[in-house]
Amino acid sequence: MQAPTEVIAKLGGRERVSTLHVEVLSVQVSAQRRGYGSALLEYAVQQARFFSQNIGLRTVSLEATGESLAFYQAFGFTAAQRPWPDGSWPMWFDLHG
């Protein structure tokens, strides 16, 4: 996945940024608002930080729905200025920021 230009600029202008991409993070509706999603996301970021020292990861990336955008922003993820054509929002978390 290629980060949008504004994200690349914030990460020092490199064309390619090594990232751990979270393909799906989902919690069953009946289990939502109990901290499970937060725990899963915290674990993913924690693991990415651990591996960043060994394999050079720079970011955690994902695509958020409009409904989940605020959830990820509360964790420090930055959204691109525009959504993808399918309506999902590319988001990145800088592991070294």
C-alpha positions as a printed NumPy array, in Angstrom:
array([[  0.   ,   0.   ,   0.   ],
       [  1.306,   3.465,  -0.832],
       [  0.668,   6.212,   1.689],
       [ -0.939,   9.448,   0.477],
       [  1.487,  12.294,  -0.263],
       [  0.662,  14.215,   2.934],
       [  1.484,  11.158,   5.046],
       [  4.767,  10.557,   3.214],
       [  5.746,  14.194,   3.77 ],
       [  5.127,  13.888,   7.515],
       [  7.319,  10.773,   7.64 ],
       [ 10.331,  12.463,   6.108],
       [  9.501,  12.379,   2.421],
       [ 10.406,   8.759,   1.728],
       [  8.496,   7.218,  -1.153],
       [  7.982,   3.876,   0.553],
       [  7.18 ,   3.442,   4.208],
       [  7.393,   0.039,   5.885],
       [  4.058,  -0.634,   7.567],
       [  2.127,  -3.255,   9.492],
       [ -1.263,  -3.203,   7.792],
       [ -4.304,  -4.172,   9.867],
       [ -6.636,  -5.758,   7.347],
       [ -9.636,  -6.31 ,   9.646],
       [-10.302,  -5.334,  13.25 ],
       [-13.798,  -6.296,  14.236],
       [-15.696,  -7.025,  17.431],
       [-19.085,  -8.732,  17.503],
       [-21.835,  -6.144,  18.003],
       [-22.972,  -7.697,  21.291],
       [-19.403,  -7.357,  22.661],
       [-18.804,  -3.764,  21.533],
       [-18.154,  -0.928,  23.991],
       [-16.457,  -3.306,  26.448],
       [-12.863,  -2.467,  25.564],
       [-12.149,  -5.474,  23.332],
       [-11.505,  -3.389,  20.209],
       [ -9.228,  -1.065,  22.144],
       [ -7.315,  -4.024,  23.566],
       [ -6.872,  -5.565,  20.103],
       [ -5.645,  -2.296,  18.615],
       [ -3.29 ,  -1.636,  21.533],
       [ -1.833,  -5.126,  21.087],
       [ -1.306,  -4.602,  17.345],
       [  0.494,  -1.295,  17.95 ],
       [  2.546,  -2.819,  20.782],
       [  3.656,  -5.693,  18.535],
       [  4.458,  -3.279,  15.7  ],
       [  6.648,  -1.223,  18.056],
       [  8.477,  -4.366,  19.163],
       [  9.13 ,  -5.499,  15.588],
       [  9.976,  -1.995,  14.363],
       [ 13.324,  -2.313,  16.119],
       [ 14.169,  -5.502,  14.215],
       [ 12.615,  -5.131,  10.786],
       [ 12.252,  -1.371,  10.367],
       [  8.497,  -0.905,  10.574],
       [  7.606,   2.78 ,  10.55 ],
       [  3.794,   2.801,  10.682],
       [  0.65 ,   0.841,  11.389],
       [ -1.872,   1.368,   8.611],
       [ -5.53 ,   0.522,   8.116],
       [ -8.661,   1.662,   6.364],
       [-11.456,   2.933,   8.59 ],
       [-15.141,   3.262,   7.895],
       [-16.797,   6.598,   8.526],
       [-18.292,   5.11 ,  11.683],
       [-14.907,   3.953,  13.051],
       [-12.853,   7.023,  12.102],
       [-13.122,   8.686,  15.54 ],
       [-12.21 ,   5.419,  17.3  ],
       [ -8.87 ,   5.227,  15.467],
       [ -8.192,   8.955,  15.761],
       [ -8.559,   8.633,  19.549],
       [ -5.604,   6.191,  19.397],
       [ -3.475,   8.687,  17.5  ],
       [ -4.083,   7.446,  13.965],
       [ -4.059,  10.149,  11.298],
       [ -6.57 ,  10.035,   8.475],
       [ -5.782,  11.028,   4.911],
       [ -7.403,  14.223,   3.67 ],
       [ -9.805,  12.257,   1.474],
       [-11.337,   8.78 ,   1.591],
       [-10.629,   6.101,  -0.996],
       [-13.218,   5.794,  -3.8  ],
       [-14.976,   3.031,  -1.804],
       [-15.541,   5.456,   1.096],
       [-12.969,   3.942,   3.471],
       [-10.422,   6.247,   5.087],
       [ -6.714,   5.386,   4.848],
       [ -5.117,   5.935,   8.25 ],
       [ -1.588,   5.71 ,   9.628],
       [  0.004,   5.607,  13.062],
       [  3.657,   6.738,  13.186],
       [  5.537,   4.295,  15.441],
       [  8.419,   6.723,  15.849],
       [  6.432,   9.914,  16.267]])
